[in-house]
């Protein structure tokens, strides 16, 4: 009777593990961010489809390899990573753990990418593993820079207008003004217009 009970328990545990694995795979496969897991030696043990798209390396090309020599584009950045990873291996702690940092990464084709990286520590069999969530922010950075350039052009144009002139937000707040507007009306950036 005990053998039947043990087999039933074993099958129930196997079924629960299978369901958990399917759930985890569904979550990992449907996210819009790259998810990468590194073992205690810094080798890639998990690489989702978004990571393949972001970095250009297939799962087969990257699993078991050191991630950072492939994606960290600058030697100084790589050296800083190596130092930090040594500390992480011993303690599971580091400056980047639990934070979101912005950095440059490298695609397989050599182009540089702007990314945000969030790292969590995971202890497995008395060793620290790193789980990384990587988001491509290249387009966002380009848009932010484009907005900054347009605002700067508008400010330069304001300076050249001899009459009072303002750059106003959609909420009717003064974003910028020329000297004539400030002198004649006493307005300040941020005032309601």
N, C-alpha and C positions, 0 to 999 in steps of 0.2 A: 504493500500500500504506500509506503514511503517513496518508492521509486516512481510511482505514478504522480504523486504530489510534487516531487522534484522536477519531473518532466513538464508538468503543467506550469510550475513556476518559471522554469527555464523558457518555455515557449511564450509565456506572458511577457517576460523580460525582453526576449528577442523581438516580439511584436512592438513593444513600447520603444525599443531602440530604433527599429525600422521607421516607426512613425515620427520620432524625433528627427531622425536623419532626413526624412522626406520634407518635414517642416523646415528644417534648417536650409536644405537645398533650395526650396521654393523661395525662402526669404533672400538668400544669397543671390539667386538667379534673377530676382525681380527688382533689386535695388538699382538706383541710377548712379551709384558710386562704386568705384573700384574697391574691392575688399581683398586684402592680402594678409596672410598669416606667415610669420617667420618662426622657425624653431629656435632653440637656445643657441645654436651656432650661427644664426642669421640666414639660414637656408629657407627658401620659399616652400611652404607646405600646403598653402591654399591660394588660389588665383582664380577669381570669378570672371565671367565673360566680359564685364565692364573693364576689368584690368587688362584683358586682352586687347580691347578696343583702344583704351587710353594709351597704353605703352607700346602696342604693336607686337608683343610677344605672345605666342600661344601658350596654353597651359603646359604642353609637352616640352616647349623650349625652356620654360622657367622653373618648373617644379624641381626641387633639389638643388637649385643654384643660389648663389649669394645675390640678393636683390640689389643691393646698393651699388655695386660696381656697374650694374647695368643702367640704373636710372638716375644716379646722382651725377650731374654733369661736370662739376668742378672739383678739382683735387682737394682744395682747402675744405670744402663742404664734406667731402668723403672722409677726410681725416677727422673732422669734428664728429661725424657719425660714428666712426670706429671707436673713438674714445668713449662716447656716450653709450655705445652698445656694450662695451666691456663692463661699464658700471651697471647697466641694466641686467646683464647676465648674472651678476652677483646678488643684486638687490631687488630687481623688478621695478626700480625707480629711475627717474631721469627727468631732465628739464622739459622734455616734450610729452611725457606721459600724462594723459588726462587733459591735454590742451590741444587747440587747433593752431597749427603753424602754417605759414605760407612759405613756399619755396619753389625753386626751379627743379623740374625733373626732365628726363631725356626720353624721347620716343626712340623706338628701334631705328627709325630712319635718320636719327641724329638731331631732329629739331627739338628745341627746348619748349617745355610746357610750364605754365603757371598752375600750381596746384595748392590745395589746402590739404593738410595731412593731420589726421587725428589718430593717436596711438593709445592703445590700452594694453595693460600687462595681464597675462593669463598664466597661472601656474599649473603645469602638467607634469606629473611624476617628478616633483622636486626640481623642475627646471622652469625658467621664465621664458615664455613665448610672447611674441608681440603680434597684436591684431591691429592692422592699419586700415583706416578708411581714407581713401584718396578721392578728392573731387577736383575735376578739371575746372579751373577758374580763368582760363585764357580768354574766353569771350567776355566774361565780366570785366576783367582787367582792361581789355581793349575798349569796351564801352565806357568805363570810368575815365580812361585817358582821353577818349574822344569828347566826352562831356566837359572835362577839364579844359581841353584845347578850345572848344566852342565858347566856354565862359570867358576864357582869357581873351579871345578875339573880340567878344562883345565888350569887355572892359576897355580894351584898347580903342575900339570904335567910340565908346562913350567919351573918352578923354579928348578925342578930336572934334567933338561937337561943341560949338561955342555957346549955344543956348542950354538951359537946364535940361538934363536928360537922365532917365533912370532905366535900369534893368529890373523888371518886376516879376516876381514869381506868380504862379497861377493862383496863389492865395493872397495876392495883392500885397506882398511884402517886398521891400526894396532889397534886391540882391547886390546891386552896385549902382553908383551914381557918379556923375562928373562933378568937378569943382564948382561949376556954375549953379548946379542944383543945390549943393550943400550951402553955398554962400547966400544964395537968394532966398531959399526956403527953410534953411536950417535943418533939413532932413538928415537922417543917419541910416546906414545900412541896417536892415532889420525892422525899420519903421513900417507901419501900415501906410499904404499909398492910396 
